[in-house]
Amino acid sequence: MLKNQGYQFELLYPENLFDDLLAGQGQQSLLALENILANSVDAIVLLPESPGSFSELGAFSNNKKLVNKLICITNHRYKNKRSFLNYGPNRLIKASNSGKVSYLDYEHLNCPKQGPKIFRMISDSITKIIKQYPVDKSVTNILEAENFILPCIYLIEDIDFNSLKALLKLATNQDDVMSDIATRSALTKLQTTRMITKNTDGYNITKSGEIYVLSIFKLHRLDLIRVELLNFKNRKKSSINYDRMSKRTFSELYFEKLGISTG
């Protein structure tokens, strides 16, 4: 998380975000996931200085959605060079509606005096992109799925992947593939930030994850739902009473997924 002069940004790296999806043979490629990125992030900031970043810049600038969200910070040393990057990707970004190409002395990146100026330049570009291409911040956004998954894990002990995926699918009306991608991505991030742990039975929330959930949701409301779930799980003759819970809660989705009739 970056904060500066009233601005706040969360930095995400695609290869970390989609770690589980990229692993192993026959899995998704990073390029195959670029449209998901385009619909999920506010902006993509690239500093082309390595073969990997050159490839990303070339691929992303050719994507009609992503090119409008690209902010390319190019080394000013090569501003007037005859190169593929200048004649290809950079021209595509400049011709887009909101993409931005800026030239910067890379030696200034670690300069304290230049830091605020660089940050402000990037912030202004992001603001322009957000105004033209606002992103849906509901749980249908893959980057927001964790805000649904984490409370589910808080409410349901040892919940497994398939149950979490089914709950997210019910909540978002996404297809099976998108629900799978969003669930895996959310779980990867939550485990990386140590909000949850995984054991042989399923996923459980950590103390830091619990503190975060309770800081966002009303404790009383969550407790009512959790008590209902525990009663149903531990008492064979227990029934579900929705008068004690809010309408269309996580538990309702859970029981709907299991095909359990409630009164």
C-alpha positions in Angstrom: 0.0 0.0 0.0 1.3 3.4 -1.0 0.2 6.6 0.6 1.3 10.1 -0.3 -0.3 13.5 0.0 -3.8 12.2 0.4 -3.5 9.5 -2.3 -3.7 5.8 -1.5 -2.9 2.9 -3.9 -2.6 -0.8 -3.6 0.2 -2.3 -5.7 -0.4 -5.8 -7.2 1.8 -7.9 -9.3 0.0 -10.2 -11.8 2.4 -13.1 -11.4 1.7 -13.1 -7.6 -2.0 -12.5 -7.9 -2.4 -15.4 -10.3 0.3 -17.6 -8.8 -1.9 -20.8 -8.4 -3.4 -20.3 -11.9 0.0 -20.1 -13.6 1.5 -23.1 -11.9 1.8 -26.5 -13.6 1.2 -27.7 -17.1 -2.1 -26.9 -18.9 -2.8 -24.0 -16.6 -3.7 -20.5 -17.6 -1.1 -18.2 -19.1 -0.5 -14.7 -17.9 -1.5 -13.3 -21.3 -4.8 -15.3 -21.2 -5.6 -13.5 -18.0 -5.0 -10.0 -19.4 -8.7 -9.3 -20.1 -9.5 -10.1 -16.4 -6.8 -7.6 -15.4 -8.3 -5.0 -17.7 -11.7 -5.4 -16.1 -10.3 -5.4 -12.5 -7.5 -2.8 -12.1 -7.6 0.9 -12.2 -4.3 1.2 -14.0 -1.2 -0.7 -15.0 2.2 1.0 -14.5 5.1 -0.3 -16.5 8.8 0.6 -16.4 10.3 -1.1 -19.4 13.8 -2.1 -18.4 14.0 -5.8 -18.9 13.0 -8.5 -21.5 10.0 -9.4 -19.4 8.7 -5.9 -19.1 9.3 -5.4 -22.9 7.1 -8.4 -23.6 4.4 -7.2 -21.2 4.4 -3.8 -22.8 4.0 -5.2 -26.3 1.2 -7.6 -25.3 -0.7 -5.1 -23.1 -0.5 -2.3 -25.6 -2.1 -4.5 -28.3 -5.1 -5.2 -26.0 -7.9 -2.7 -26.8 -9.0 -2.6 -23.1 -5.6 -2.6 -21.4 -4.0 0.0 -23.6 -6.3 2.6 -22.1 -5.1 1.8 -18.7 -1.4 1.7 -19.4 1.0 4.2 -17.8 4.4 3.6 -19.4 7.4 5.3 -17.6 10.2 5.2 -20.2 13.8 6.0 -19.6 14.4 9.4 -21.2 17.7 8.2 -22.5 15.9 6.3 -25.2 13.2 8.9 -25.9 14.4 9.7 -29.4 15.8 6.3 -30.3 14.6 4.4 -33.3 13.3 1.3 -31.5 10.5 -1.2 -31.5 9.1 0.2 -28.2 8.9 3.8 -29.5 7.5 2.9 -32.9 5.2 0.2 -31.6 3.8 0.0 -28.0 4.5 3.7 -27.1 2.7 4.9 -30.2 -0.3 2.7 -29.4 -0.5 4.0 -25.9 -0.2 7.7 -27.1 -3.0 7.0 -29.5 -5.3 5.6 -26.9 -8.0 7.5 -25.0 -6.3 7.7 -21.6 -3.0 5.7 -21.7 0.1 7.7 -20.8 3.7 7.6 -21.9 6.1 9.6 -19.7 9.8 10.0 -19.9 12.0 10.0 -16.8 15.6 9.7 -15.8 15.6 6.4 -14.1 18.4 7.6 -11.8 15.8 9.9 -10.2 13.6 7.0 -9.1 15.5 6.7 -5.8 15.9 10.4 -5.4 14.0 11.7 -2.3 13.5 15.2 -3.9 12.1 13.8 -7.1 9.9 11.2 -5.4 6.8 13.4 -4.7 6.9 14.8 -8.3 7.1 11.3 -9.8 4.3 10.1 -7.5 2.1 13.1 -8.4 2.6 12.5 -12.1 1.6 8.9 -11.8 -1.4 9.8 -9.5 -2.7 12.3 -12.0 -2.5 9.8 -14.8 -4.4 7.2 -12.7 -7.1 9.7 -11.8 -7.7 10.5 -15.5 -8.0 6.7 -16.3 -10.4 6.1 -13.4 -12.7 8.9 -14.6 -12.9 7.5 -18.1 -12.9 3.8 -17.2 -14.3 3.3 -13.7 -13.9 -0.2 -12.3 -16.7 -2.2 -10.7 -15.7 -2.5 -7.0 -18.3 -5.2 -6.1 -17.3 -8.9 -5.4 -17.7 -9.6 -9.2 -14.3 -7.9 -9.5 -11.6 -10.5 -9.0 -9.6 -8.2 -6.8 -12.6 -7.7 -4.5 -13.4 -11.4 -4.2 -11.2 -11.7 -1.1 -13.6 -9.3 0.7 -16.3 -12.0 0.2 -14.2 -15.1 0.7 -12.6 -13.9 4.0 -16.0 -13.4 5.9 -17.1 -16.8 4.6 -14.0 -18.4 6.2 -14.7 -16.5 9.4 -18.2 -17.8 9.5 -17.7 -21.4 8.4 -14.8 -23.3 10.0 -12.8 -25.7 7.9 -14.6 -24.6 4.7 -13.2 -26.2 1.6 -12.3 -24.8 -1.8 -15.4 -26.1 -3.6 -17.8 -24.6 -1.1 -16.1 -21.2 -1.3 -16.2 -21.4 -5.0 -19.9 -22.3 -5.0 -20.7 -19.5 -2.6 -18.9 -16.9 -4.7 -20.6 -18.2 -7.9 -24.0 -17.8 -6.2 -23.1 -14.3 -5.0 -21.8 -13.0 -8.3 -23.6 -15.1 -11.0 -20.2 -15.6 -12.6 -19.6 -18.7 -14.7 -17.7 -21.7 -13.3 -14.3 -20.7 -14.9 -14.4 -17.1 -13.5 -15.6 -18.3 -10.1 -12.7 -20.7 -10.0 -10.1 -18.1 -11.0 -11.5 -15.5 -8.5 -11.6 -18.0 -5.6 -8.1 -19.2 -6.2 -6.7 -15.7 -6.6 -8.4 -14.5 -3.4 -7.2 -17.5 -1.4 -3.6 -17.0 -2.7 -3.7 -13.4 -1.6 -5.3 -14.1 1.8 -2.7 -16.8 2.5 0.2 -14.5 1.4 -1.1 -11.8 3.8 -1.6 -14.4 6.5 -5.3 -13.7 6.9 -6.1 -17.4 6.6 -4.4 -20.8 7.0 -5.1 -24.1 5.2 -5.2 -27.6 6.7 -6.4 -31.0 5.6 -10.0 -30.2 6.3 -10.1 -26.7 4.7 -9.5 -23.1 5.4 -9.5 -21.2 8.7 -9.1 -17.6 9.6 -6.1 -16.3 11.5 -6.2 -13.8 14.4 -5.2 -10.9 12.0 -7.9 -12.0 9.6 -10.5 -12.0 12.3 -9.4 -8.6 13.5 -9.8 -7.3 9.9 -13.2 -8.8 9.4 -14.5 -7.4 12.7 -13.2 -4.0 11.7 -15.3 -4.0 8.5 -18.5 -5.7 9.6 -20.8 -5.2 12.5 -19.8 -7.7 15.2 -23.3 -8.3 16.4 -24.6 -9.3 12.9 -21.7 -11.7 12.3 -22.1 -13.3 15.7 -25.8 -14.0 14.9 -24.9 -15.7 11.7 -22.0 -17.7 13.2 -24.2 -18.9 16.1 -26.8 -20.2 13.6 -24.1 -22.0 11.6 -22.5 -23.6 14.6 -25.9 -24.7 16.0 -26.8 -26.3 12.7 -23.4 -28.0 12.4 -23.2 -29.3 16.0 -26.8 -30.1 16.8 -28.5 -32.8 14.8 -32.0 -31.5 15.3 -31.1 -27.9 14.9 -33.0 -25.7 12.4 -32.3 -22.4 10.8 -34.2 -19.3 11.9 -33.8 -16.4 9.6 -35.6 -14.1 12.0 -32.2 -14.1 13.9 -30.2 -13.3 10.8 -30.2 -10.6 8.1 -31.8 -11.3 4.6 -29.6 -13.0 2.0 -26.6 -13.6 4.3 -23.5 -15.7 3.7 -25.2 -18.6 5.6 -28.2 -18.4 3.3 -25.9 -18.8 0.3 -24.2 -21.7 2.1 -27.4 -23.6 2.8 -28.7 -22.9 -0.7 -25.5 -24.4 -2.1 -26.0 -27.5 0.0 -29.7 -27.8 -1.0 -30.9 -27.5 2.6 -34.5 -26.3 3.0 -34.8 -23.7 5.7 -37.9 -22.2 7.4 
